[in-house]
Amino acid sequence: MKRFEGRVSIVTGASQGIGETIARELAAEGAAVVLVDIQKDKLEAVARSIAESGGRAEARDADVCDPAAADRVAAAVAAAHGRIDHLVNNAGITRDTLLMRMKEEDWDAVLRVNLKGTFNFSRAVLRTMIGARYGRIVNIASVAGQMGNAGQTNYAASKAAVIAFAKSLAREVGSRAITVNAVAPGFIESAMTGALPEAVRKTYLDLIPLKKFGLPIDVANAVKFLLSDDAAYITGQVVSVNGGMYM
Ligand SMILES: NC(=O)c1ccc[n+]([C@@H]2O[C@H](COP(=O)([O-])OP(=O)(O)OC[C@H]3O[C@@H](n4cnc5c(N)ncnc54)[C@H](O)[C@@H]3O)[C@@H](O)[C@H]2O)c1
């Protein structure tokens, strides 16, 4: 039996990158996966491709910033499946610039997606999880939220906040057998990082003891562990997936 057979997972920001890989991996392990994103066409293509390879996936076009949309998705999933076992708060954006030049919109946009999105979806699924006395929530944070990064005051603050959010919620819902953890990726190969100049990539590599960038699957493996029964006694923790860049 696959380890997530019978489980229902919601993954936000699932139309590409790390979220797509997490969604594919959960489906491959038997979960019925609900993919949430604002990129409707890409999202539907990913859901179709998961279904074509024998997995269970459905696309829900929703903006994590919108609390009503989060409530609608959670209500529809609970009605259709009768359960929500996993929530992975992965949707995230950057608006990098030095603080002196940062516009209020840059600050608000990043906090709205990365932090408020996590609040919206976590609150939306909680009633169902509490009713079931079972649940797993994983927030995708970042090494920037642990060690800071020049040019990312907004992003780093939002990622430190989703760690604090996970710890606080873990304390609230632990008695209902719901765990809440964070995964903090370091430098992961992605469309964004692939476009960096060679000199910048080299500077980052020098900081990483394992001397290579991570892959989306490295993050997905940590998420799968935290969602699994093997992690039943782990809550309020941060799992760093960063090649040793920050210890
Ligand atoms: N790539 C890295 O090196 C790295 C490192 C540390 C942390 N992270 C975090 O991992 C997560 C995924 O990153 P990625 O590299 O795959 O990024 P990405 O930009 O490739 O994917 C992010 C996804 O989130 C979606 N999204 C954005 N705003 C949304 C909204 N309002 N509502 C719903 N969906 C929305 C996007 O459409 C996209 O599909 C993010 O939270 C990011 O901060 C990434």
The ligand as a Gaussian input file, in Angstrom:
#p B3LYP/6-31G(d) Opt

LIG

0 1
 N       13.391000      28.327000      -5.265000
 C       14.069000      28.544000      -4.150000
 O       15.315000      28.598000      -4.154000
 C       13.356000      28.709000      -2.834000
 C       14.126000      28.834000      -1.681000
 C       13.493000      28.976000      -0.449000
 C       12.109000      28.994000      -0.376000
 N       11.367000      28.887000      -1.503000
 C        9.915000      28.917000      -1.342000
 O        9.338000      27.778000      -1.938000
 C        8.029000      28.092000      -2.419000
 C        7.922000      27.728000      -3.893000
 O        8.932000      28.417000      -4.589000
 P        9.304000      28.150000      -6.135000
 O       10.765000      28.375000      -6.263000
 O        8.707000      26.877000      -6.576000
 O        8.575000      29.434000      -6.771000
 P        7.705000      29.595000      -8.104000
 O        7.604000      31.047000      -8.344000
 O        8.264000      28.725000      -9.192000
 O        6.280000      29.006000      -7.664000
 C        5.420000      29.695000      -6.802000
 C        3.993000      29.342000      -7.167000
 O        3.103000      30.073000      -6.312000
 C        2.047000      30.587000      -7.115000
 N        1.445000      31.756000      -6.500000
 C        1.988000      32.996000      -6.398000
 N        1.110000      33.849000      -5.846000
 C       -0.023000      33.124000      -5.593000
 C       -1.277000      33.445000      -5.032000
 N       -1.552000      34.693000      -4.630000
 N       -2.212000      32.468000      -4.920000
 C       -1.939000      31.218000      -5.348000
 N       -0.762000      30.851000      -5.891000
 C        0.183000      31.804000      -6.013000
 C        2.707000      30.910000      -8.444000
 O        1.746000      31.044000      -9.481000
 C        3.636000      29.714000      -8.607000
 O        2.977000      28.630000      -9.228000
 C        7.820000      29.579000      -2.155000
 O        7.115000      29.754000      -0.942000
 C        9.244000      30.094000      -2.016000
 O        9.296000      31.268000      -1.255000
 C       11.949000      28.748000      -2.734000

